[in-house]
């Protein structure tokens, strides 16, 4: 059974994950591939989120097995490769991966043994499953949710204006 703080964090994670999934799904179809996030489209942002969830899933599965995962030396390069790998996927494939990866990551967090929550994932680095979870909640809620909300409002108002 997870400790009370972990249970609370898992609830927060589930809420922010569901909010991101809903926001991404609420964008008008014509907005999905146009560049509206600096240099990224909604499809790119969705691929970016999935790529990081797949990464976290791999790291946590390896933690469970007692194996040290690969350390990504460049966040920027990791982001670029993750988006590039999904460039030719359809919207349905990219969005579907977001949903599946989010569900799988939630499942892994919910079944992580208590003794692994504070065990370092990599030797020499202080990252643990607890810190991963905290970072995901913080980063997604403060950056992605807020940005998705702003852009969704703009896109919906542009769609109404064009009609």
KEKE-3310 file (N, C-alpha, C; in steps of 0.2 Angstrom, whole numbers, plus 5000, padded with zeros to 4 digits):
npx = (5004:5003:5011:5003:5007:5011:5000:4992:4999:4998:4985:4984:4993:4985:4974:4980:4985:4973:4967:4976:4975:4962:4962:4970:4963:4952:4955:4952:4950:4957:4967:4977:4989:4995:5008:5008:5013:5026:5038:5032:5018:5002:5001:5015:5018:5010:5016:5028:5024:5020:5032:5040:5033:5034:5047:5048:5041:5049:5060:5055:5051:5063:5069:5061:5065:5078:5088:5099:5093:5096:5104:5098:5108:5105:5092:5086:5089:5084:5070:5069:5071:5061:5049:5052:5052:5039:5033:5027:5016:4999:4986:4977:4985:4995:4988:4982:4993:4997:4986:4987:5000:4999:4990:4997:5008:5002:4997:5010:5015:5005:5007:5020:5032:5033:5046:5054:5051:5060:5072:5087:5086:5096:5113:5123:5115:5101:5088:5073:5059:5048:5053:5052:5038:5034:5040:5033:5020:5022:5028:5019:5007:5010:5016:5012:4998:4993:4998:4992:4978:4978:4981:4971:4960:4963:4963:4950:4943:4948:4943:4929:4928:4932:4921)
npy = (4994:5011:5025:5039:5052:5048:5043:5054:5062:5053:5055:5068:5068:5060:5068:5079:5073:5068:5081:5086:5077:5079:5093:5093:5084:5093:5103:5111:5102:5107:5114:5106:5103:5115:5127:5132:5133:5141:5134:5122:5111:5107:5093:5090:5094:5085:5073:5075:5075:5062:5055:5058:5052:5038:5037:5039:5028:5017:5019:5017:5004:4998:5001:4994:4981:4982:4987:4999:5012:5020:5035:5051:5062:5074:5085:5093:5087:5074:5078:5083:5071:5063:5069:5069:5056:5053:5060:5056:5049:5048:5059:5052:5041:5048:5054:5043:5036:5045:5044:5030:5029:5037:5030:5019:5023:5028:5016:5010:5018:5017:5004:5003:4996:5001:5002:5006:5020:5030:5026:5029:5031:5032:5029:5041:5051:5061:5057:5050:5039:5046:5059:5060:5059:5070:5080:5078:5082:5095:5101:5098:5104:5117:5122:5115:5113:5126:5133:5125:5128:5142:5142:5134:5142:5153:5147:5142:5154:5159:5150:5152:5165:5164:5158)
npz = (5000:4996:5003:5012:5006:4993:4988:4987:4978:4967:4964:4961:4949:4941:4939:4932:4921:4915:4912:4903:4892:4889:4885:4874:4866:4864:4854:4839:4824:4813:4818:4823:4816:4813:4816:4832:4844:4848:4840:4837:4833:4838:4837:4837:4851:4857:4853:4859:4873:4874:4871:4882:4892:4888:4890:4904:4908:4903:4911:4924:4923:4922:4934:4942:4939:4943:4935:4927:4918:4902:4901:4896:4888:4882:4883:4874:4862:4864:4864:4851:4843:4848:4843:4829:4827:4827:4817:4804:4808:4810:4816:4824:4828:4835:4846:4851:4856:4866:4875:4878:4883:4894:4902:4904:4911:4923:4928:4931:4940:4950:4954:4959:4970:4987:4992:4982:4978:4983:4978:4969:4952:4943:4945:4954:4951:4958:4955:4957:4958:4965:4963:4949:4948:4955:4947:4935:4938:4942:4931:4920:4925:4927:4915:4903:4904:4906:4895:4885:4888:4885:4871:4866:4868:4860:4847:4846:4846:4835:4825:4827:4823:4809:4804)
capx = (5000:5007:5010:4998:5009:5011:4993:4989:5003:4995:4978:4986:4995:4979:4970:4983:4985:4967:4966:4980:4972:4955:4963:4973:4957:4947:4957:4949:4954:4961:4973:4982:4996:4998:5013:5005:5017:5033:5040:5029:5011:4999:5003:5022:5017:5007:5021:5033:5022:5020:5039:5043:5029:5037:5054:5047:5039:5055:5065:5052:5051:5070:5069:5058:5070:5085:5092:5099:5091:5100:5103:5098:5112:5103:5085:5084:5090:5078:5064:5069:5071:5054:5045:5054:5050:5031:5031:5023:5010:4992:4984:4974:4990:4999:4984:4981:4999:4996:4981:4989:5006:4997:4987:5002:5012:4998:4997:5016:5016:5001:5010:5027:5033:5035:5053:5057:5049:5065:5078:5089:5085:5103:5119:5126:5110:5097:5082:5069:5052:5045:5055:5049:5031:5033:5042:5028:5014:5024:5029:5013:5002:5012:5018:5008:4991:4992:4999:4986:4972:4979:4981:4965:4955:4964:4961:4943:4940:4949:4938:4922:4929:4932:4915)
capy = (5000:5017:5030:5044:5057:5045:5042:5061:5064:5049:5058:5075:5066:5057:5074:5083:5069:5069:5088:5087:5073:5082:5099:5091:5082:5098:5107:5110:5098:5111:5117:5101:5102:5121:5129:5137:5133:5143:5130:5116:5111:5103:5086:5089:5094:5078:5068:5077:5072:5054:5053:5058:5046:5032:5037:5037:5021:5013:5020:5014:4997:4996:5002:4988:4975:4983:4988:5006:5014:5024:5042:5055:5067:5081:5085:5096:5082:5069:5081:5083:5064:5060:5072:5067:5049:5052:5065:5053:5046:5051:5062:5047:5037:5052:5055:5037:5035:5049:5041:5023:5030:5040:5025:5014:5027:5028:5009:5008:5022:5014:4997:5003:4995:5006:5002:5009:5027:5034:5023:5033:5028:5032:5030:5047:5056:5060:5056:5044:5039:5051:5065:5060:5060:5077:5084:5078:5085:5102:5103:5098:5108:5124:5124:5112:5114:5133:5134:5122:5132:5148:5141:5132:5148:5157:5143:5141:5160:5160:5146:5155:5171:5162:5155)
capz = (5000:4995:5009:5010:5002:4987:4986:4986:4972:4962:4963:4957:4943:4937:4937:4927:4915:4912:4910:4897:4887:4887:4882:4868:4862:4862:4849:4833:4819:4808:4822:4825:4813:4812:4821:4837:4851:4846:4834:4837:4832:4843:4836:4840:4858:4859:4852:4865:4880:4874:4871:4889:4896:4886:4893:4911:4908:4902:4917:4930:4922:4923:4941:4945:4937:4946:4929:4926:4911:4898:4903:4890:4889:4879:4883:4867:4856:4865:4862:4843:4841:4849:4838:4823:4826:4826:4812:4799:4811:4809:4822:4828:4831:4840:4851:4854:4860:4872:4880:4881:4888:4901:4906:4907:4916:4929:4931:4934:4947:4955:4956:4961:4977:4991:4993:4976:4977:4984:4976:4963:4945:4940:4950:4953:4950:4963:4952:4960:4955:4968:4960:4942:4948:4957:4941:4930:4940:4942:4924:4916:4927:4926:4908:4897:4905:4905:4888:4881:4889:4881:4864:4864:4868:4854:4842:4846:4844:4827:4822:4827:4819:4802:4801)
cpx = (5004:5006:5006:5000:5009:5004:4990:4993:5000:4989:4979:4988:4989:4975:4973:4984:4979:4965:4970:4977:4966:4957:4966:4967:4952:4949:4954:4953:4959:4967:4978:4989:4999:5003:5009:5008:5024:5035:5037:5021:5008:5001:5010:5022:5015:5012:5027:5031:5022:5028:5042:5039:5032:5044:5053:5045:5045:5059:5062:5052:5058:5071:5067:5062:5077:5090:5093:5098:5096:5099:5103:5102:5110:5095:5082:5084:5085:5072:5063:5068:5064:5049:5046:5051:5043:5029:5026:5017:5004:4991:4981:4980:4994:4995:4983:4987:4999:4992:4984:4995:5004:4994:4992:5007:5009:4998:5004:5017:5011:5003:5017:5028:5036:5042:5057:5056:5055:5072:5080:5088:5092:5108:5122:5121:5104:5089:5079:5062:5047:5046:5052:5042:5030:5035:5036:5022:5016:5024:5023:5008:5004:5014:5013:5001:4989:4993:4994:4980:4972:4978:4974:4960:4956:4962:4954:4940:4942:4945:4931:4923:4929:4926:4910)
cpy = (5006:5022:5035:5050:5054:5045:5049:5063:5060:5052:5064:5073:5064:5063:5078:5080:5069:5076:5089:5083:5076:5089:5097:5089:5087:5103:5106:5106:5102:5114:5112:5101:5109:5123:5134:5138:5135:5140:5124:5116:5107:5095:5085:5089:5087:5073:5069:5074:5065:5052:5053:5053:5040:5031:5035:5030:5016:5013:5017:5007:4994:4996:4996:4982:4976:4984:4996:5008:5019:5032:5047:5061:5074:5081:5088:5091:5076:5072:5081:5076:5061:5063:5070:5060:5048:5057:5062:5049:5051:5055:5057:5043:5041:5053:5049:5035:5039:5046:5034:5024:5033:5035:5020:5017:5027:5022:5008:5012:5019:5007:4997:5001:5000:5007:5005:5017:5031:5032:5027:5028:5027:5033:5037:5053:5055:5059:5050:5044:5044:5058:5066:5062:5068:5082:5084:5082:5093:5105:5103:5103:5116:5126:5121:5114:5121:5135:5131:5126:5138:5147:5138:5138:5152:5153:5142:5148:5161:5156:5149:5161:5170:5160:5160)
cpz = (5000:5001:5007:5006:4994:4984:4984:4979:4966:4959:4959:4950:4938:4934:4931:4920:4911:4909:4903:4891:4885:4883:4875:4863:4860:4857:4843:4828:4815:4812:4824:4822:4811:4818:4826:4843:4849:4839:4833:4836:4838:4843:4838:4848:4861:4859:4858:4871:4880:4874:4878:4893:4894:4889:4900:4912:4908:4909:4923:4929:4924:4931:4945:4945:4940:4940:4928:4919:4908:4900:4897:4892:4887:4879:4876:4862:4857:4863:4854:4840:4842:4845:4831:4821:4825:4820:4806:4802:4810:4816:4827:4832:4837:4847:4855:4859:4867:4877:4883:4885:4894:4905:4909:4912:4923:4932:4934:4940:4952:4958:4958:4968:4981:4992:4987:4975:4978:4982:4970:4957:4942:4945:4949:4952:4955:4961:4955:4957:4958:4965:4953:4943:4950:4951:4936:4932:4939:4935:4919:4918:4926:4919:4903:4898:4903:4898:4883:4882:4885:4874:4862:4864:4862:4848:4841:4844:4837:4823:4821:4822:4811:4799:4800)
residu = (UNK:UNK:UNK:UNK:UNK:UNK:UNK:UNK:UNK:UNK:UNK:UNK:UNK:UNK:UNK:UNK:UNK:UNK:UNK:UNK:UNK:UNK:UNK:UNK:UNK:UNK:UNK:UNK:UNK:UNK:UNK:UNK:UNK:UNK:UNK:UNK:UNK:UNK:UNK:UNK:UNK:UNK:UNK:UNK:UNK:UNK:UNK:UNK:UNK:UNK:UNK:UNK:UNK:UNK:UNK:UNK:UNK:UNK:UNK:UNK:UNK:UNK:UNK:UNK:UNK:UNK:UNK:UNK:UNK:UNK:UNK:UNK:UNK:UNK:UNK:UNK:UNK:UNK:UNK:UNK:UNK:UNK:UNK:UNK:UNK:UNK:UNK:UNK:UNK:UNK:UNK:UNK:UNK:UNK:UNK:UNK:UNK:UNK:UNK:UNK:UNK:UNK:UNK:UNK:UNK:UNK:UNK:UNK:UNK:UNK:UNK:UNK:UNK:UNK:UNK:UNK:UNK:UNK:UNK:UNK:UNK:UNK:UNK:UNK:UNK:UNK:UNK:UNK:UNK:UNK:UNK:UNK:UNK:UNK:UNK:UNK:UNK:UNK:UNK:UNK:UNK:UNK:UNK:UNK:UNK:UNK:UNK:UNK:UNK:UNK:UNK:UNK:UNK:UNK:UNK:UNK:UNK:UNK:UNK:UNK:UNK:UNK:UNK)
# end
